[in-house]
């Protein structure tokens, strides 16, 4: 899993992450082509890419844990709750 932040100031993201730590790597980029590829008009956008490199699912807007698990399931990935890992 990887999170990508497009065009937001680095310091703003770093401050947010200091207050809201994440266990996934965060990539900061200024490349607006990436946002255009996924027709990003609202955030967050979750895109699940399967093992063959195909988009298996997409969620626009916050989906919560249950919604993200559904997306992962479509890609053939079983995601266990943190308490079970």
C-alpha positions as CSV (number, residue, x, y, z in Angstrom):
1,X,0.0,0.0,0.0
2,X,1.2,3.5,-0.8
3,X,-0.3,6.9,-0.3
4,X,0.3,9.8,-2.7
5,X,-0.2,13.4,-2.0
6,X,-0.3,15.7,-5.0
7,X,0.6,19.4,-4.9
8,X,0.1,20.0,-1.1
9,X,2.9,21.9,0.6
10,X,5.4,19.4,2.1
11,X,5.4,21.2,5.5
12,X,1.6,20.9,5.7
13,X,1.7,17.2,5.0
14,X,4.5,16.6,7.4
15,X,2.6,18.5,10.2
16,X,-0.6,16.5,9.5
17,X,1.4,13.2,9.6
18,X,3.0,14.2,12.9
19,X,-0.5,14.6,14.4
20,X,-2.0,11.7,12.4
21,X,0.7,9.0,11.9
22,X,0.2,6.5,9.1
23,X,1.7,3.1,8.7
24,X,2.0,3.3,4.9
25,X,4.7,5.2,3.0
26,X,3.6,8.6,1.8
27,X,4.8,10.0,-1.5
28,X,4.7,13.8,-2.0
29,X,4.7,14.9,-5.6
30,X,4.1,18.0,-7.6
31,X,3.2,15.9,-10.7
32,X,-0.3,17.0,-11.7
33,X,-0.3,14.4,-14.4
34,X,-0.9,11.7,-11.8
35,X,-4.0,13.5,-10.5
36,X,-5.2,14.0,-14.1
37,X,-4.8,10.2,-14.9
38,X,-7.4,9.5,-12.2
39,X,-9.6,12.5,-13.0
40,X,-9.0,13.7,-9.4
41,X,-11.5,16.4,-8.6
42,X,-12.1,15.5,-5.0
43,X,-10.0,13.8,-2.4
44,X,-9.2,11.3,-1.1
45,X,-9.3,8.9,-4.0
46,X,-8.4,5.2,-3.3
47,X,-7.2,3.2,-6.3
48,X,-6.5,-0.5,-5.9
49,X,-4.3,-2.0,-8.6
50,X,-4.3,-5.8,-8.8
51,X,-1.2,-8.1,-9.2
52,X,-1.5,-7.8,-13.0
53,X,-1.3,-4.0,-12.9
54,X,-5.0,-3.5,-13.7
55,X,-7.3,-1.1,-11.7
56,X,-9.4,-3.5,-9.6
57,X,-11.4,-0.8,-7.9
58,X,-11.7,2.8,-7.1
59,X,-13.3,4.8,-4.3
60,X,-13.8,8.6,-4.4
61,X,-14.1,10.1,-1.0
62,X,-13.5,8.6,2.4
63,X,-14.7,5.0,2.5
64,X,-13.8,4.0,6.0
65,X,-12.2,0.7,6.8
66,X,-15.1,-1.4,5.5
67,X,-15.0,0.3,2.1
68,X,-11.3,-0.1,1.7
69,X,-11.5,-3.8,2.6
70,X,-14.1,-4.2,-0.2
71,X,-11.8,-2.5,-2.6
72,X,-8.9,-4.8,-1.6
73,X,-11.1,-7.8,-1.9
74,X,-11.9,-6.9,-5.5
75,X,-8.2,-7.0,-6.2
76,X,-8.0,-10.5,-4.6
77,X,-6.2,-9.2,-1.5
78,X,-7.4,-10.2,2.0
79,X,-6.8,-7.5,4.5
80,X,-6.9,-8.6,8.1
81,X,-7.8,-6.0,10.8
82,X,-4.8,-4.7,12.6
83,X,-5.9,-6.6,15.8
84,X,-5.5,-9.9,13.9
85,X,-2.0,-9.2,12.4
